[in-house]
C-alpha cells in the first residue's frame, strides 16, 4: 500500500490498484472516526475511476465506492447526500449482481438506514424486509448482517413511535451480535448505546445508564477515547445526568 502511494506521489499514472488502496483507506479512516481523511481517499478513488476501470469492472467498483460514500455521509448525518450515493450504489449493483444476492441486499440495508435519518420509514421498512429475507435464506436464522437489520428495524420503530417493537428488536439484535461477533466487538456497543437512548426516551434512566456505561467501557477499550462513538456515549450520559439532576448514573 505504501509503495503504491509513493509511486503515485512521484507522478505515476493511477491504476486499479490505487483505486483499491484509496477505497480501503477510506474504510479504515471512517472506522477510526476520521471522516475528513475518509472523504479525501474516497473522492480520490471516485475522481480517477473513469480512467482506471471500464465496463463491468467499473460498475462493480463504483457500486462499492458509492456504498461506502453513502455510509460516510450517514455517519456524518448528511442524509440527503448519503441517499444520493446509496441510490447510485443500488442502481449499479442491480446491473452487476443477481437480484436475490447478498450484494444487492447489503445496498438495500445501507439505503434504508439513510432513509430512516430522513424519516422515510415506509420505504426503509420495505427495503429492510426484502434484505432480511435474502439473508435468512443465505445465512440461516443468525448472522451479523441479520443482527444489523434487527438493530436498524428497532431504531426505525423507536423513531416512528412503536416502543414495544423497538425494545424487542434491540434486545434480539444485541443477543445475536454477542453470539456472532463476541461481547467485546464495537458493533455490540452500538446496540448498547441505542438501548441507552431508547430507555432514556422511555423515562427509564437507570436502564439507560446501565447500557450507556457498558457501551462506554466497550468503546473506550476497542475504539479509544477520542472516537466519535465514545464521545457520543459520554455526551449522552452527561446530558442524562444534567436532565435528571442525579449523579448516581456515573
N, C-alpha and C positions, 0 to 999 in steps of 0.2 A: 504493500500500500504506500509506504513512504517513498519507495523507488519510483512508483508511477507518478506521484505528485511532484517529486523532484524533477523528473523528466519534463513534465508539463510546465513547471516554472521556468525551465530553460528554453521554452518555445516549442516544444514538441507538439505535434497536432493531436488533439484529443481523440481517444479511441473508445470502443465499447467498454474496455477495462476501466477507463477513467470514469465513465458514467456509473458503472457499478460501484466504484470506490466512493464517489460523491454521494450516491444514494445510501450506501452503508454508513458513511459518516453522518449523514442527516439523521438516520435512525439512532445512532449512538448518541449524538448530541441532544436529540429530543428526549431520549431515555434519561439522560443526565440533567435534563431541565434547562439546557442552554438553547432556548428556542431561536435566538438570533443566529447562532452558528448553524443550527439545523437548517434554517431557512436559506442561509447562504449556500450550503452544499446542495440542497435540493434544487435551488434555482440554477446553479451551475450545470447540474445534470439536465435540467429542462432546456436551458439555453443551447446546449450542444447536441441535444438528442436528434435534431433534424439532420445533422451532418454525419452523425456516427452510426446510426442504425436506420434501416429501411424495412418496409413491408411488415410482415407478421412479427418480426423481432422488435420493430419499433412500437407496434401496438402493445405487445406484451410488456415492454419496458415502461412505456408511458402509463399503462394501466396501474402498474405497481407504484410508479412515481406519483401519479395523481392521488392514489390511495394514501400514500404517506403524507403528501401535502395537505390533503383533507384532514388527516389525523392531527397534523401540527396545528392547523387553524382551529380545530375543535379544542385542542388543549389551550389555545390562546383565547378561546371563547369568541372567535370571529366566525360565527355560524354561517353567515351569508356567503362569505368567501369559501369557507370549507365545503358548503353544499355544492358550489360550482365545481370544485375539484372532485368531490366524491361522485357526482353525476357523470363527469367525464370518465372517471375510472370505471364505473359500472358499464357505461356505454362501450368502452373499448374492450372490457373483459368479456362482454357478451359476444363480441366478434370472434374472440380467440379461444374461448373455453366452452365446454359443454354446459348447456343451460342448467342441468341439475348437479353441477360440480361444486366443490367446496370453494373454489376461487371466486365464483360469482356470489356464492353465499356470503363470503367474507366481505365483499364490497357492499352487499346489501346491508350487512350489520353496521359497517362504517358509516354509510349514508344515513341509516336510521338513527344512529347516535347523534349525528349532527342535526337531523330534523327535530329530535327531542329538544335540542337547545333553542330551536326556533318555534317550539310548541306546535309542531305539525304532527300531532300524535296519531292521527288516523293512518297516515301513510307509513309512519315509523313502525307502528304495531304490525301492519301488514308485512313489511319487509322482515321484521324480526321473526314472525311466524313462518314465513317462507324459508328463511335460513335455518331455523330450528328443525324443520322437517328434514332438510338436507343433512344437517349434522347428525341427527339421530339415526338416519338411515346409514350414514357412512361410519360413524364412530360408536354408535350404541347409546346407552342412556346416560353415560357420564364421560365428560371430556372438558378440557379447559375452555374450548370455544363455546360449548353449551353453557358453562358457568358464566361466561361473559354475557351471553344473551340474557340469561336469567337475571343477572345484575342490572343490565340495561332495561329490561322489562320492569323490574322493580322501581327503578328511578322514574320511568315513564308513568307508572301507576301512582307514584308519590306526587309527581308534578301535576297529574290530572285529577288529584283528589280522591284516590282509591287506596286508603291506608292499609286495609286488611290484605289486599292483594300485594301491596308493596312489601309489607313485612314478610309475607310468605315467600316471595321470590328472593328477597335479600338473604333470608336465612338459608334457603336452598342453594343460592349461589355461593354463600360463604362456606357451607359444608362441602360442596363439590370442589371449590378451589383448594381447600385444605387437603382434600384427598388427592387431587390431581397434581397440585403444584408444590405441596408442602406448606407447613404452617408459617414458615418464615418468608415466603415469597411476597414481593411488593404488591402483586395483584390481590393478595388476601387483604392487605392493608387498605386497598381502595374500597373494598366492600365493607370493611370495618368502619372506615371513615363515613361511607354513605349511610350505614346504620346509625352512626352517631348523629348525623344531620337529620335523619328520619325521626329518631326518637326525641331529639330536641324539638322538632316541629310538632310532635305529639304531646309535648309537655312532660316528657319522661326524662328529666335531666340526669338522674343517676345512671340510667341505662345508657344515655348519650355519652356521659363522661367515661363510662366503662369502655365503650368502643373507641372513643376518641383517644384515650390513653393507650389502649392496646395498639391502635394504628400508629400513634406517635412513636412508640418504642420500636415497632417494626420498621417504620420508615427511617428513623434515625440510624438504625443498625444496617439496613440494606441500601439506603439511598444517600444517607448523610444529612446533616442538619440544615444545609443550605438548599436542598432540593425543594422545588415548588410544592410537592405533595406534603413534605414535612412542615413547611411554613404554613400551608393552608390549614392543616390539622391544629397547629399551635394557635393560629388566629381564631379558629372555631372554638377551641377551649377557652381562650381568653375572652371572647365575646360572650360565651355562655356564662362564665363566672361573673362578668360585669352585669349582665342582664338579670342574673339570679341574686346577686349580692351575697353569694355563698362561696367561700374559699375552700370548701371541702371537696371540690371536684379536681383539685390539682393532682 
